[in-house]
Amino acid sequence: MDTKVIAEIANSHQGEVDNLFKLIDIVSKSDAQAIKFQWFKYDHLATPDYKYYEDYKKLYITQSDWDKIIKYADEHSLEIWVDVFDEWGLELLKKHQDKIYGVKLHSTIIQSEFMINNILDLNKPLIIGIGGWHDKEIKNIINKISKNNNDITLMHGFQGYPTEITDANLKRIKCLKDNYDFPIGFADHTDASIDLAKEIPVYAYFSGAKVIEKHLILERKKEFYDYYSSLEPDEFETMIAKLKEAEKINGTCKINKAERQYLDASLKAVASRDIEKGEIISFDKVDFKRTSSSSAFSIQELNKALPLVSNDFIKSNSSIDKESTYTPNITIAVVCRLKSTRLPKKAIKPINGVASVERVLLNTLEVKNTETVLATSTMKEDKPLENYNLDGKVDVVKGDPDNVIKRLLKVAEEKESDIIVRVTGDCPSVSPKALEFLINSHLNSGADFTMAKQNFPVGLLGDIYNVNALKRLLEEHEDLEYTEYLLFYFKNNPDYFNVNIVELPEEYQYPEWRLTLDEPKDLEMFEELYSGMGAKERAVSFFEIKDYIKSNPDVIKINENVGLKWRDVKEKVDEINEATTF
């Protein structure tokens, strides 16, 4: 049972040692985890003229008897809690500290610095009775005690015997739970002769109480000390049984197995529209309906399975299952040739001892759940690139020298790719994390094409294409002169392709930085950057680069005046846009 039940013995032993042994037997046979005793000696607690002095004498149990009682309770594997009311009880607590689990602090004890400090020195779990206390008073005592001990339970409960029903004030438990970062308990002193005495602890549990303290007596009808609110053994068992039932009813935050099985059997994944073979399946292409298909994904199963690709045509309203889908294969194609005129053979220029294109490969290999290939041409002039494969860690795929689409489809054919992430070979600082962000967005959107808004450093990213969309573009449009600027064919035709344009998180938004290699000034900047960072043959994150540039702002100024023809020259931009718009 998760709820801790403490059997409060208090004075129900009537000063008889045998009664204590009997009460321990009863508690140990129940599902209560703990028992609590009150320790005091009459002449340490009160003066002879005090009205209850003689009662205290009758209730007094000697230290030697308590030695036997504590040993007996410990042998019965009970958590032993105590109320200590005077220095006599404090000495007894110190004597048995190895067997005492915790201490309840009575309001009178809290006022004694000597008693509090000695109890705190023992480092025991504490229960603080806060019935009737204002929040300011509670905060003051918590501040005082929690400096030395943070294992505290706040115990709500009206201390009057018996407690009137209207004084139980169970709503206070939720308020305490909301306002304090400690477990809340409830000490019940309701008239034990009414049925509600066995029910109120259950209501307290539903209000948020984690600990229930309830008085236990051998026989209430004799009207001995503490009989008003004390349950007899069979009543105590009934209360615990009700608490156990309450825990079952309350359940957990999790969906239970029966509920989940009913839901899984009720709603299954079906296509919300026709899905073509090779199309990426995202949630916007799925409905959940009642269907006779037992193999269709449940909501939970589809959540775990996505992203998926259809391995055949799926008609609208048909089931989506393992047989009709598979996990997409994602390939990063680093597109590279050696034909540059502004910076000849820029791809193999060393940057702090590592070829530029290999810096691209080192970073793309860090992207999770993908494979990287170097996509070059069949031309003799590009043959040297075959040697820049990180000692065989990256495959080299040779394809069409001019048509980038055909070259990417050659990669897709050899690698059985469903999705191609195109990264150009002039991006030595391409960001693995930013690529992962873009890939996740692509998969979740179910788009044909994904790119980021142009508010990031040039050279930070690539763009993403479904292989089916590349095939469709090539099959339906023969005259494609600008495949070097492939993304324009997609972003300029949103009626033809499902286009997903993503805004990168703010930490990547440095559009004024230039991290691409196309001019001598770019090479100068990269050499200064990578040598300054001490980056040899390893992947380098954008955040490492960003930190270095912020500390050394002159580095990024080296190539700040170099422009991009396809972005900065209006005539060129207009020419590309016109040619790539259908």
N, C-alpha and C positions, 0 to 999 in steps of 0.2 A: 504494500500500500504506500503510495507516494505521500499522502497526508500524514504528518507526524502527530500521533496521539500521545499525550502525556497524561498519565493517571495521577491526579493530584491527591495525595494522601492527607496532607495537612494534619488536622487533629482527629481524623476519623479513627485512628488507632485507640483513642480514649486512654492513652497512657499505658496500654497493655502490649508488651513485646510480642506475645503470641498472635495478637491481631495483625501486627506488621508482617509477620511471616505468612499468615493466611492471605493478606492482601497482595504480597509479592507473588504468591502462587497463582492467584487469580489473574493478575496482570500478565504474567509470563505465559499463561495459557491462552490469552487473548491475542489479537493482532495489534495491540498497542505496542509501540516501540520503547516507550520510556515511562519512568515512574519518578515522582518528585516528593521529597520529604522537606519538612520544615524543622530547622535546628535552632534551639534556644535553650537557655537555662533560666528558670524563673528569677533567681536573684541577680542575674546579669541583665535581664530584660526589663525588670520593673522593681519598684520599691514595695515593701510589705503593705503599705497603705493603699496601693492601687487596687481598684475594684475587682480586677481579674487575677490578682496575684495568686490566690488559692487555686484557681482553675489552672494556671500555668504550672503550679506544683504538681497537680494531679496528672497533667499531660507530659511531664518531664520524663525523658528516657535517658538513662545514663550513657556515658561514653563507651563503656565496655559493652553495653547492649547494642549500641549503634555499630560498634566494630563488627559484631556478629551479623547484624542486619545488612550492612553494606556488603559484607562478604557473600551473604546469601543472594542478594539481588544481583551482584556481579556474576556469580556462578550461574544465574538464570539468564545471562546475556541481555540484561536490560540496560538501556541508557539511564544513568542515575543523575537526576537533577536535584538541586537543593535550594531552598530559601535559607539564607543566613541572617539572623536578626541581631546577633550580639557577638562580642569577642569570644565567648565560649564556643559558639557555632563556627566562628572563623577558624579557631584552632583545630576543631574537628575537621573542617574542610581541608586545611593544610595537611593534616595527618593522612587523609584518604584521597588526596588530590589525584593520585594515579588511577583511582577507580571512579572518580566523579567526572561525568561528562560535561556538565554545564551548570551555571548558576543563574537563578532568577533574582533580579535586583528589585527589592521592595522599595516603595517610594520613601520609606523612613530611612533606609540604608543609604540611598542616593544622597541624602543630606549630610552624611558623615564622610569627610575626606579620608579619615583613617581607614574606615571599612572599605570604601571604594578603591583606594590605592592598593590595599592588601589583596583584594579580590582580583584587580586588574593584573597584579604581578603574577598571578597563577596562569594567565593567558588561556582562560576557558571560554567556550561559547557562552554568550549572555542572552538572557531574555529580560527586556525592560518592560514592566507593566506600565502602560501609559493611559489607562482608563481615566477620563476626566481631565487629561492634560491638554492645554492649548498648544498650538503648533510652535509658538515661540519657545515654550518651555521644553517641548520635545527636541527642537533644534539645539537648544542650549546643552541639554544633557548628552545628545549625540555628539556634538562638537567636543564635549569634555571627554567622553569615553572613547570615541573612535580614533583619537590620537594614539591610543595604546592597543585598542582591540576593535577590529572591524567585523568580527563574527557576531552580529547582533540580530536578534529577532524582536520586533516591536509587538507587544501583546496588548491588543485592545480587549476591553471587557469591563463592565460596570462592577464595582467591588461590593455593592450592597447585597445582603443576603436576605431572602432570595431576590433576584433581579426581576423587576416588573418587565413584562414583554415590551412595553413601549420604550424601556431604557436600554434594550439590547443594541439599538442603533447600528445595525449591521452595515448600513450605507457608509459608515465611517471607515470600514475596512478598505473599500475601494479608494476613498479619498487618501488614506494613508499609503496605499499601494502606489497611487499616482504621484504622490509627493515625496516619497522616501525610497531610496535605493536599498532597502532591506526587506527580508521576508516579514510578512505580517501574520500574527497569530490571533487566536480568539480564546479568551478564558470565560467559560460560561458558568453563570451562577443562577440560572433560572430555577424556579421551584421544581425540584426533581419529581414531585408527585404527579405532575401533569405530563401528558404525552408529548407536548411540545419540547420538553427538556431533552428528548432524544432526537428531535428534528432540527432544533436551532443550530447545532454544530454543522449539520448538512447545509443549511442556508448560509452559514458563515463560510463554508468551503466554496460554495458557488459565488460568494462575494469576493473571494480571492485569498482567504486564509490558508496558509500552508501548515500551520500548527494549531492543533486543538487541545486545550487543557480542560479536563473535566474531573470533578471531584468523584471519588469512589469510596463507598462505605460498605461494611459487611451487612448491616441490617438497619434500614432507615427508621423503622417504626419505633425503635427504642428511644428515638429523639436524643441521641448523644450529641457531642460536639460536632459541628459542621454537617449536621444531617440535612439541613434545609435544601441544599443544592447538590447533594451527593447521590449518584446513581448506585443502585445495588448491582451485584455482579451480572445478573441476567439482563438488566437494563443497559449496563455498560456494553455488553456484547451486542445487544440490539443496535445501540448507537453506532458502534464500529461497523456492523454489517450494513447499515444505512449509508455510512460514509464510503464503504467499498462500492456499493451500488452507484452512488453519486459519481465516483471516479469513472466507472464504466460508462455511465450516461454522458458525462462531460467529454470523454474522449480526448483527442489531441487536435492540434492545428492541422494535422495531416488528414488527407482523405483516406478513409478506411478502405480495406480491401474489397469488401462487399459493395460499397458505393462505387468504387472505381470499376469493378467488374460489370456492374449494371450499366454504367455510363459507356464503357468500352463496347459492350454488346449492343448498346442502343444507337450510337452514332459512329459512322464509319466515313473514311475519306473517299470522296468521289470528285471527278473533274467538274469544275464549275463552267468550263467551256472546252471546246476541242483543244487538245494538246498534241502538237506535232512530235514526231519521232526526233529525239535529240534535244528537245526543248527542256530548259531548266524549269523545274516545278517549284514555285513559291506559294506561300499561303493564299495569295490573292487569286490563285488558279484552282483553289480547292474549296469545296463545300463539305459539310459534315451532315450526313443524312442517315436515316434508317434504311438498311439495305439487306438483301438476303445473302450478300457475299460475306463469308466468314473470314476470308483472307485479307480484306481491305484493312488499311491502317486505321487504328484508333487515333484519337487526338494525341494521346500521350506517345504512341509509337511514331506518329509522323513528326512530332516535335523532336524526337531523338534522331530520326532518320534524315531529316532535311539537312543540307541541300540534296536534291535528287534530280536525276535526268530521266526522261521517258525513253524506254528502249523500243517503243513502238508507238503508233498513233493511238491516243486514248480519246475515245469519243466522249462528248459532254454527258455527264451523269453516270459515266462508267466508273467502276471502282479503281482506286489507286492502291497498289500493293507491291510486295517485294518482286513479284514476277514481272511487273510492268515497268519497273524502275531500277536504277542503280546509282551509286555514288559518283558524282562527276570527277573526272580526271582533269586537273588543272596544271597547265604547263606555262612556265615563264620563258618566253622567247626573247633573248637578248639579240636584237636585230643589229647587225654590224657589217660594215664593209670598209675597205681601205682606199676609197676613191676621193676622199676629202681634198679640196684644193686650198682652202684657207689655212688648214693646218694638216699637211700631208701625213698620212698614216697615224692620225691622232689616236686611234684605238690602241696602238701598241706603244705609245709614248709612255715612258715611266713617270709615275708620280710617287715620289719618295721610294724609289726602287721597285715599284710594282706597276706592271702595265695597266693603263687606264681601264681597258676592257675587263681585265681580271679583277679590278676593284668593283666593277659592276657585278661580276659573277659572285664575288665573295659576299656581297650584300644580298643578292637575290637568293642565294642558297639558304639564307636565314629565314626566309618566308615559310611559315608553317604549311604543311599539307600541299606542297607544290613540288614540281621538278623543274630544274633550270636547264635550258639548252642554249647553245650559241648558234644563232641562225644567220649564216652567211651565204655567200653565193657560190656558184659553180665556176666562177671566173678564176683564171690563173692568178690574177693580181691579188685575190683574196685568200689564196692558199696559205700564206703565213699565219693566218688567224687560227688554223687548225692546231697550232702549237700552243695557243693561249687558252688552255682548258683546265687550268689548276691541276696539272699532273693527272689528267684523266678523270677528275671528279665531275666534269661537265661534258656531256656529249655535244658534238658539233654536227649540225644538220645543214647541208648545202642545198640551196634551191635557186629559184629564179633570181637573176641579178637585178632586175628592174622592177618587177611586180611584187611588191611586199606581201600582197594578199596570197599570191601563189606560194611564196616562200613560207608564210605562216601555215598555210594548209599542208605543205610538205611536212612541217613540224608536227601538225595535228595527226597526219597520217602515220608517221613513224612512231609517235608516242601515244596514239589512240586518245588524243585529247578531246575533251568536250568544251573546254574554255582555254583561251589563249590570253595570257597577260603579256602585252607587248611593252618591252622596255628597250629604248634605243641605247646603242653601245657607247654613246657620249655622255652617260650619266653616272660617273664614278661614285656619286654620293646618293644614289637612289636609296630611299628609306624603306627597309623591310617592314617596319610597323605601319607606315602610311600605306604601303601596298596591301598589307593584311586588312586594314580598315576599308580600303577600296574593294577588295575581294569579298569581304563580308557583306558590304552594301550591295554588291552585284548579285550575290547569291540570294539575299533576302528579298531583293526587288524582282527577281526573275526576268531582268532586262536582257536585251540583246547586246547592249553596249553600255559601259560605265566609264566615266571620266570624272575628274575633280574640277571644280570651278577654278579659274586661273587666279587664285589668291595665295599661291605658294611659290617657293623658289623654282625657277626653271631648272629641270634636271632632278627634281625630287621624286617624281612618280612615273608611272606608265599608264596605259589604258587597257581596258579589258573587253574581250570580244567572245561571244559564243561562236563556236566553229560553224554551227548551222547558219548563223547570220553572215559570216564571211563567205560561205558557199553560195548563199542566196545572192549576195552582192555580185559575186564573180559570174554567176550563171545568167543573171538578168541584165547586167550592164557590161558590155564588152569593152567599150572605150573608156578605160580608167587610167588617165595620164598621171594622176597625182597620188598614187598609192603610198608615196613617201610621207604624205600628209594624211594618212589613212583615217584618222579620227574625224576629219571634216566630212567624209562620206556618211558618217553616222549622225553626228550632232546636227548636221544641216538637213537631215531628213527624218524628223521625229514622227512623221505620219507613216513612214515606211518601216522604221525600226523602233523598237521599244528602248528609248534612250533614258539612261539614269545618270544625271549630273549631280555630283555630291559635293557638299562643302566640307572641307577637312576641318578637324578640330583647331581651335585657336592657336595651339602651340606650334602648328606648322605654317601659320600665315605670315610669311615674310616674302611677299611678292617682289620686293626690290632686290633681293639677293639673286645672284646668278650662279648656279651650281652645275652648269653644263660645259662641255669641252668642245669648242668649235674654233677658237682663235688663239693665237699665241698668248694673249693676255690671260685667257682662261687657264692655260697650262701654268703660267707664272703664279696665278692665284692658288691653284690646287697644290702646286709644289710647296708654296709657303704655308698653306693650311695643313697639309698632311705631315710635313716635316716638323712643323710647330707642335702638332699633336703627338708626334712620335709614333705615328701609325704605320707599321710595317705591313706584313701580309696577314691582314685580319679584316673582318667586317667592322665598319664604323657607323654608328648610329647617328641620325640627324641631331639627336639631343646632345651628343658629344660635340658635334660640329657647331651647333648653336651656342653652346657654352663657350667654346673657344673663340668664336667670332665676337661674341658679346664682350669677352675680355680683351680681344685684339681686333677692334673694329677696322683698323687700317687694311687688314687682309682682304676683306670683301670689297674694299674700294678699288683694288687693283684692276678688276674687270667690270666696274660698274657702268662704264660708258659703252660697253659692247652690246649691240642690239640683236634682235631676232628678225630676220626678213619676213617670216610668215606671221609675225605678230606686230612689228613696228613699222613696216613699210606698207602704206595704205594700198598702193597699186598692186602689190603682191598679194595682200590679204584679199582684196576684191577679186583678183584673178582666181585664187584658190576657191573662194566661196562660190563664185559663179560656176566653175567647172565641176564642183562636187555637189551641187544641188540639183536634184532630179525634178 
